[in-house]
Amino acid sequence: MRKSLLYAGLFLVLVHQNSSRAQVLDLQSCLRMADTANLQIRNANLDVLINERQREAYLAARMPQLNFNADYKYNAIIPGQVIPASAFGGPAGVYNTVKFGVPFILSNNLQLTQILFNSQVNYGLAALKINSEIVGTQRDIAIQEVRYQVSNTFFVLQGIYQQLRFIDSNIVNTRSILKNMEATLAQGLIIPTEVDKIKINELSLMNAKSNLLATKDQMEYLLKILIGIPSNSSIQLAADAMVQKTILKETNTPVLLPLNLLESQRKMNEEEGKGIRMSYLPNLNFYGIYNYNINLKPEDDFRTGISGAFIGLRLDWNIFSGMERVNKAKINQLTLQKIDNQYELLNQQLDYAMNASKRQITVKAESLEVSKEQLRLAENVHSNAQMKYKEGMISSNDLIMAESGLEQAQSNVVSAYIQLRQAELEYLKSIGNIK
C-alpha cells in the first residue's frame, strides 16, 4: 500500500514538472524574449558596441606615442671616408682613406611622438559618430525584421491550431456517421460502397491532420529559434481572437527606419567630402628622441657609450597628389546625388506600402467576416444534411458534399485570419512600429 502511494506521488510530481515546463506565451511575451535572446538581434547590439570601441581606439591614437627600438650591428668591414691630406698638414692634392668607427655597435633609441595637428583626425571622429547612427539604425531594422518573423510565425501557428481543432471536430463527426452506417450495413440496409465513401473522407481528414501536425512542429521549432528557447522545450501559445485589428493601436507613429539610414549615409557622405578638402592641409607632429650607442672593439679592449637627445617638429604636406583628391571629390558628389535619388524613391515606396497595407487590412477584415458568415451557413447546411441522412432523405453523396463544403469554409476562415494578421504586420513593418 505504501509503495503504491509512493509511486502515485512520484507520478504526480513528474506530471507537474512536465506541465510546468510548457510555457504559455502570448505575442508580447514572444517579442520580449526575442529582443534579448534572438541571435540576430544580439549580433546587431554587438555591432553597436564594436563601433563604440572603435571610437575609443581612434581617440587613443591622439595620445602621445612612445616607441623603443634597438639595433645591434657588426661591421665586418669598417666603412671609410676619403679626406684631403691637407686637412692634417699634408700636401695639397693628396687624399687619404680614413676608417671611422668600431666593429661592434649597439644602438638604442627611445622616441616620443605627439600629434599636434592632423587633417584627418577630426574627420575620423565625425565619421565614427555618424557610423554609430548607422549601426544603431541597422540594429533597429534588424529588431523590426525579427519581430515581424516572430509575429508572423505566431499568427501562422494560431491558424494551424484552429485548423487542427476543425479537423478533430470533423473526424469525430465522421466517425460517428461511420459507426451508424456500419450498423446499418450489418442490417443489410445499405451497400458497402456507401460505407467506403465515408471511410475515404475519414482517411482524407487523418492525412490532412498528419500533414498539419508536421507543419505545426516545424513552425514551433522556428518560433523557438526566433525567441531563443531550447528546441526540446514545450511551448503553449495563448489563443488569439479572430477579429480585426487586434495588434494595431491608434497611437502608432511612423518610424521610417530605412529613410533614417539613408539620412545617416548622406551625413557620412558629406563628412567624407570635408575629409577630402581637409587633406589639402599639412600635418604637424612633435617628437623627441633619446639615443644611446655602445661602441666595442674587443681586440683593443675598447668600449664606450655615447648618448644623444633632440626634440623637433615635423611638418608633412602633400601639395600635389596627382589629381587623386580631385577625382575622389567628384566621386563623392556623384554618390551624394545617388543617395538623394534613393531617398526620394524609398520615400515613395514606403508611402505606397503604408497606403496599400492599410487598404489590405480593410479588405482582409471584410474577407474574414464574410468567411465567418460562410462558415456559419456551412455548419447549418452540414447539420441539416446529417439529420436528413439519418432520416434517409438524402444520399451519402449529398452528405459528403455538405462535409466538403464545411471543410472548405473552415479553411477559408483560417486563411482569411492569417491574411488579415499578415496585412496588419505589413503595415506595422512599413512604419517601423512592431512592438
Beta strands, then each sheet from edge to edge (+ up, - down):
strand 1: 23-25
strand 2: 65-74
strand 3: 80-84
strand 4: 95-99
strand 5: 104-117
strand 6: 235-237
strand 7: 283-297
strand 8: 302-316
sheet 1: 1+ 6+
sheet 2: 2+ 5- 7+ 8-
sheet 3: 3+ 4-
end
